[in-house]
Amino acid sequence: MSMIRDLRAVVRPSRVSLRKDSGTYDATRSPATATAVVDCAVYRDGRRIETETALTPHEAVRLARRDGGFVWIGLHEPTEAEFSGIASEFGLHPLAVEDAVQAHQRPKLERYDDSLFTVFKTIHYVEHDQLDANSEVVESGEVMCFTGRDFFITVRHGGQGSLRALRHRLQDDPELLAKGPSAVLHAIADHVVDGYIAVADAVQDDIDEVETEVFSPGRKGSPRGSDAGRIYQLKREVLEFKRAVSPLLRPMQLLSERPMRLVDPDIQKYFRDVADHLARVQEQVLGFDELLNSILQANLAQASVAQNEDMRKITSWAAIIAVPTMVCGVYGMNFDHMPELHWRYGYPVILGFTVVVCLGIHRTLKRNGWL
């Protein structure tokens, strides 16, 4: 309970004074709340209400609650002080506020009395000329969504995953946007999962490239086993990908199957399509992990086989060299009484015998595949 009281203190309205009588927004005690706001707009009947000046969150919510519609506020990496005023304005739960500010959250769906809190991990494919052991393949970010009866708030972390194009696309479809905040939640979920599909296709190309190189016969210029670092790096990146995809499957199933007060029934049907696409991506990612395990094992097995071949070659040449070494060792003992020591043809005969034996051993070993 003490933790809850501390968290409530974070979003206590003392930071932001709302003057009901004058309708003004006093942000003197909240340092630069608007600095984290990327966009703030009111939508009525699926259309954005245009104003002469940019709306503050307080002005936007007053306009929406007075004339109907809903507020969509987008923020990028807000600090605790920057988010506290908005949190108190919309009555957001302190635990959800803490998660939204701190980031690094697991994908999830949490239901509170008057809002839904959803966490998505965005995945971006990092282009690279050549995959190596230090290449970054995927880059992750986060999008936290607060869905209420008359508001929708997005908190984005990371350099990727901008929602500006998505907002413009929704504004071009007023019939869908008229369904309210749940339509925006579906659009973001669909946008994130579509990103997963694109990244999965790109990662598949990287895995195919590594697989082809590992099993290419007679590859030159690459040390044996040098692909292990690249394969392991791909496994690390696929693991990060899996951490974004797998935990999100259950929230999407809940949004598509369980009736929720804040989700329009017509929009709920669309979540089924998102859940199906997400399940397909999850199967792909799990397949990537298994395939990379197999490629890594095959690569290590190839390196082991290559080392055995090297040892056989070394052993074969050692056997061949042993013959002249033995002959030279015998006739290098300098005894006075040795067979053929003073014979005129002793040297060419012994030399020819040594060459014949060495050639015979070489032919035998090569025929058996050792050389």
Legacy VTK file of the C-alpha trace (Angstrom):
# vtk DataFile Version 3.0
C-alpha trace
ASCII
DATASET POLYDATA
POINTS 371 float
0.000 0.000 0.000
2.865 2.351 0.726
4.116 1.826 -2.842
0.680 2.758 -4.224
0.630 5.953 -2.127
4.097 6.850 -3.434
3.022 6.289 -7.013
-0.114 8.361 -6.517
2.089 11.148 -5.301
3.829 11.060 -8.692
0.643 11.979 -10.536
-0.854 14.215 -7.797
-2.605 17.208 -9.375
-0.433 19.568 -7.364
1.923 19.691 -10.323
-0.780 20.979 -12.632
-3.467 23.423 -11.576
-6.750 23.227 -13.483
-8.766 26.423 -13.015
-12.394 25.484 -13.572
-13.605 29.055 -13.332
-11.350 30.585 -15.962
-10.751 27.516 -18.155
-7.023 28.204 -18.286
-4.259 25.659 -17.944
-1.627 26.617 -15.386
1.597 24.713 -16.138
3.854 26.868 -14.025
4.523 23.997 -11.654
5.044 21.410 -14.403
8.255 21.907 -16.364
7.580 22.079 -20.086
4.786 19.484 -20.283
4.343 20.127 -23.998
7.908 19.289 -24.927
7.144 15.559 -25.085
3.856 16.007 -26.985
4.262 15.103 -30.645
0.639 15.733 -31.617
-2.601 16.549 -29.820
-5.952 16.601 -31.602
-9.692 16.182 -31.074
-11.704 13.934 -33.407
-15.459 14.158 -33.812
-17.423 11.878 -36.169
-14.144 10.567 -37.533
-12.762 13.961 -38.519
-10.073 16.064 -36.932
-11.260 19.361 -35.504
-9.022 22.066 -36.885
-8.060 24.946 -34.598
-6.176 28.165 -35.213
-3.485 27.274 -32.685
-2.115 24.001 -31.396
-4.192 22.567 -28.583
-2.776 21.788 -25.167
-3.911 18.469 -23.651
-6.143 20.352 -21.208
-7.771 22.388 -23.979
-8.235 19.276 -26.106
-9.992 17.286 -23.389
-12.282 20.219 -22.524
-13.235 20.573 -26.188
-13.889 16.831 -26.577
-16.005 16.570 -23.432
-17.949 19.688 -24.281
-18.779 18.948 -27.928
-18.290 15.168 -28.097
-15.571 13.113 -29.760
-12.271 11.936 -28.357
-8.741 13.212 -27.798
-5.669 11.565 -29.324
-2.416 12.659 -27.709
0.938 11.348 -28.887
4.054 11.627 -26.727
7.669 10.631 -27.282
9.781 9.566 -24.299
8.159 11.844 -21.703
9.761 12.340 -18.324
7.845 11.790 -15.115
7.297 15.522 -14.707
6.175 15.945 -18.330
3.641 13.118 -18.102
2.269 13.847 -14.627
-0.084 16.623 -15.786
-1.618 14.502 -18.561
-1.895 11.510 -16.225
-3.835 13.504 -13.637
-5.993 15.099 -16.340
-7.229 11.723 -17.585
-7.104 9.858 -14.265
-4.581 7.265 -15.441
-3.629 4.524 -13.017
-0.310 5.172 -11.218
1.082 1.724 -12.030
0.396 2.198 -15.738
1.905 5.687 -15.593
5.074 4.288 -14.030
5.365 1.645 -16.773
4.803 4.214 -19.516
7.520 6.535 -18.227
10.154 3.930 -17.389
9.640 1.819 -20.566
11.416 -1.534 -21.102
8.129 -3.324 -20.489
6.936 -6.716 -21.648
4.079 -6.608 -24.225
0.846 -6.831 -22.257
-2.765 -5.734 -21.834
-3.998 -4.416 -18.481
-7.543 -3.350 -17.677
-8.336 -0.614 -15.193
-11.692 0.889 -14.249
-11.854 3.548 -16.941
-9.029 2.627 -19.308
-7.037 -0.079 -21.044
-3.247 -0.033 -20.942
-1.530 -1.848 -23.814
2.197 -2.256 -24.421
3.577 -3.044 -27.876
7.205 -3.648 -28.802
8.060 -2.279 -32.221
10.703 -4.052 -34.301
12.719 -2.385 -37.063
15.041 -4.212 -39.457
18.513 -2.680 -39.635
19.906 -2.706 -43.165
23.496 -3.965 -43.518
25.769 -4.567 -46.486
27.200 -7.780 -45.090
26.168 -9.808 -42.092
29.006 -10.383 -39.627
29.398 -11.338 -35.982
28.776 -7.736 -34.853
25.914 -6.788 -37.180
22.740 -5.394 -35.628
19.822 -7.064 -37.387
16.785 -5.783 -35.496
16.195 -2.682 -33.415
13.353 -2.529 -30.909
11.219 0.261 -29.490
7.998 0.535 -27.499
4.553 2.012 -27.894
2.309 2.270 -24.809
-1.368 2.985 -25.396
-3.970 4.286 -22.951
-7.495 3.702 -24.261
-10.403 5.448 -22.582
-13.990 6.381 -23.344
-13.066 9.761 -24.805
-9.300 9.689 -25.064
-6.410 7.765 -26.595
-2.826 8.413 -25.465
0.294 6.927 -27.031
3.698 7.015 -25.350
6.506 6.038 -27.685
10.057 5.056 -26.740
12.922 4.549 -29.174
13.948 6.211 -32.397
11.805 3.948 -34.593
8.069 3.355 -34.788
6.768 6.841 -35.597
2.950 6.962 -35.742
2.661 10.119 -37.832
1.922 8.269 -41.090
-0.580 6.043 -39.299
-2.416 9.065 -37.913
-2.676 10.600 -41.384
-3.906 7.307 -42.833
-6.621 7.055 -40.186
-7.657 10.634 -40.796
-8.251 9.668 -44.429
-10.746 7.015 -43.240
-13.311 8.945 -41.136
-15.771 6.052 -41.152
-13.304 3.875 -39.263
-12.042 6.685 -37.036
-15.654 7.436 -36.019
-15.636 4.152 -34.070
-13.618 5.943 -31.404
-10.392 5.226 -29.495
-10.656 1.444 -29.981
-10.287 2.001 -33.737
-6.959 3.729 -33.099
-5.874 0.875 -30.818
-6.623 -1.636 -33.578
-4.792 0.465 -36.163
-1.661 0.606 -33.987
-1.807 -3.148 -33.269
-2.191 -3.863 -36.979
0.644 -1.448 -37.803
2.990 -3.105 -35.285
2.187 -6.642 -36.468
2.618 -5.629 -40.125
6.076 -4.421 -39.107
6.752 -7.841 -37.595
5.835 -9.516 -40.889
8.209 -7.285 -42.873
11.050 -7.895 -40.397
10.406 -11.654 -40.431
10.781 -11.716 -44.235
14.049 -9.762 -44.027
15.457 -11.998 -41.269
14.472 -15.029 -43.352
16.696 -13.692 -46.165
19.636 -13.343 -43.738
19.157 -16.891 -42.463
18.933 -18.231 -46.030
22.175 -16.429 -46.881
24.013 -17.914 -43.894
22.578 -21.366 -44.579
23.715 -21.235 -48.200
27.242 -20.198 -47.253
27.552 -22.834 -44.517
26.599 -25.652 -46.878
28.402 -24.323 -49.961
31.068 -26.866 -51.044
34.620 -25.722 -51.729
34.194 -22.229 -50.277
37.482 -20.326 -50.360
38.822 -17.417 -48.400
36.832 -18.145 -45.245
38.334 -19.992 -42.269
36.507 -23.097 -41.154
34.028 -22.347 -38.377
34.058 -18.590 -39.096
30.282 -18.646 -39.643
29.612 -19.595 -36.017
29.876 -15.949 -34.882
27.382 -14.785 -37.508
24.955 -17.575 -36.653
25.172 -16.793 -32.947
24.574 -13.092 -33.623
21.493 -13.975 -35.659
20.263 -16.127 -32.771
20.602 -13.168 -30.400
18.639 -10.920 -32.748
15.938 -13.562 -33.259
15.660 -13.870 -29.479
14.982 -10.131 -29.221
12.392 -10.517 -31.979
10.735 -13.393 -30.101
10.515 -11.324 -26.903
8.397 -8.813 -28.809
6.131 -11.295 -30.586
5.366 -14.131 -28.172
4.020 -12.145 -25.164
1.715 -10.119 -27.432
-0.260 -13.132 -28.640
-2.370 -13.457 -25.485
-3.395 -9.742 -25.372
-4.467 -9.888 -29.027
-6.536 -12.998 -28.328
-8.242 -11.243 -25.416
-9.025 -8.189 -27.537
-10.468 -10.380 -30.296
-12.432 -12.851 -28.156
-13.501 -11.238 -24.883
-16.070 -8.402 -24.948
-14.674 -5.207 -23.434
-16.564 -2.084 -22.494
-14.007 0.226 -24.126
-13.706 -1.728 -27.398
-16.360 -1.246 -30.074
-17.914 -4.633 -31.081
-17.363 -3.841 -34.759
-13.677 -3.119 -34.106
-13.265 -6.281 -32.041
-13.785 -8.385 -35.156
-10.731 -6.767 -36.749
-8.526 -7.835 -33.851
-9.035 -11.459 -34.938
-7.176 -10.751 -38.160
-4.338 -9.124 -36.203
-4.172 -12.129 -33.853
-3.996 -14.515 -36.842
-1.147 -12.562 -38.433
0.671 -12.429 -35.101
0.316 -16.205 -34.646
1.852 -16.730 -38.090
4.801 -14.481 -37.238
5.296 -16.316 -33.950
5.507 -19.630 -35.816
8.074 -18.095 -38.156
10.199 -16.786 -35.295
10.128 -20.133 -33.479
11.109 -21.777 -36.766
13.998 -19.318 -37.117
15.332 -20.341 -33.711
15.184 -24.051 -34.501
16.685 -23.562 -37.952
19.581 -21.503 -36.573
20.243 -24.211 -33.980
20.473 -26.772 -36.779
22.733 -24.545 -38.895
25.008 -23.875 -35.921
25.290 -27.590 -35.137
25.999 -28.351 -38.793
28.657 -25.641 -38.903
30.374 -27.001 -35.794
30.168 -30.529 -37.203
31.776 -29.315 -40.444
34.577 -27.690 -38.475
35.114 -30.938 -36.546
35.182 -32.983 -39.748
37.624 -30.523 -41.320
39.914 -30.806 -38.295
39.845 -34.611 -38.588
40.764 -34.333 -42.260
43.675 -32.072 -41.388
44.877 -34.515 -38.765
44.735 -37.391 -41.266
46.779 -35.410 -43.773
49.368 -34.510 -41.167
49.553 -38.138 -40.057
49.914 -39.325 -43.667
52.819 -36.989 -44.420
54.441 -37.945 -41.141
54.264 -41.634 -42.200
55.866 -40.834 -45.562
58.658 -38.780 -44.018
59.330 -41.546 -41.500
60.837 -43.788 -44.228
63.772 -41.534 -45.278
64.186 -40.524 -41.654
64.658 -44.189 -40.681
67.078 -44.929 -43.556
69.145 -41.824 -42.877
69.163 -42.690 -39.218
70.501 -46.188 -39.856
73.283 -45.113 -42.210
74.186 -42.156 -40.094
75.466 -44.326 -37.210
79.056 -44.411 -38.683
79.894 -48.037 -37.820
82.920 -49.491 -39.631
81.276 -52.818 -40.453
77.888 -52.140 -42.097
76.318 -53.966 -45.107
76.859 -52.186 -48.413
78.689 -49.354 -46.675
81.645 -49.571 -49.114
79.616 -50.897 -52.065
79.827 -48.728 -55.222
76.044 -48.870 -55.899
74.971 -48.662 -52.277
73.945 -44.968 -52.367
71.741 -45.045 -55.514
70.145 -48.320 -54.410
69.234 -47.050 -50.950
68.043 -43.707 -52.410
65.868 -45.481 -55.003
64.500 -47.836 -52.341
63.540 -44.854 -50.176
61.764 -43.086 -53.074
59.860 -46.229 -54.076
58.653 -46.895 -50.545
57.591 -43.253 -50.060
55.661 -43.243 -53.353
53.991 -46.509 -52.428
52.834 -45.162 -49.075
51.623 -41.928 -50.724
49.599 -43.855 -53.319
48.042 -46.098 -50.704
47.037 -43.232 -48.435
45.618 -41.215 -51.324
43.608 -44.195 -52.541
42.116 -44.522 -49.057
41.164 -40.833 -48.964
43.732 -39.664 -46.427
45.486 -37.352 -48.881
LINES 1 372
371 0 1 2 3 4 5 6 7 8 9 10 11 12 13 14 15 16 17 18 19 20 21 22 23 24 25 26 27 28 29 30 31 32 33 34 35 36 37 38 39 40 41 42 43 44 45 46 47 48 49 50 51 52 53 54 55 56 57 58 59 60 61 62 63 64 65 66 67 68 69 70 71 72 73 74 75 76 77 78 79 80 81 82 83 84 85 86 87 88 89 90 91 92 93 94 95 96 97 98 99 100 101 102 103 104 105 106 107 108 109 110 111 112 113 114 115 116 117 118 119 120 121 122 123 124 125 126 127 128 129 130 131 132 133 134 135 136 137 138 139 140 141 142 143 144 145 146 147 148 149 150 151 152 153 154 155 156 157 158 159 160 161 162 163 164 165 166 167 168 169 170 171 172 173 174 175 176 177 178 179 180 181 182 183 184 185 186 187 188 189 190 191 192 193 194 195 196 197 198 199 200 201 202 203 204 205 206 207 208 209 210 211 212 213 214 215 216 217 218 219 220 221 222 223 224 225 226 227 228 229 230 231 232 233 234 235 236 237 238 239 240 241 242 243 244 245 246 247 248 249 250 251 252 253 254 255 256 257 258 259 260 261 262 263 264 265 266 267 268 269 270 271 272 273 274 275 276 277 278 279 280 281 282 283 284 285 286 287 288 289 290 291 292 293 294 295 296 297 298 299 300 301 302 303 304 305 306 307 308 309 310 311 312 313 314 315 316 317 318 319 320 321 322 323 324 325 326 327 328 329 330 331 332 333 334 335 336 337 338 339 340 341 342 343 344 345 346 347 348 349 350 351 352 353 354 355 356 357 358 359 360 361 362 363 364 365 366 367 368 369 370
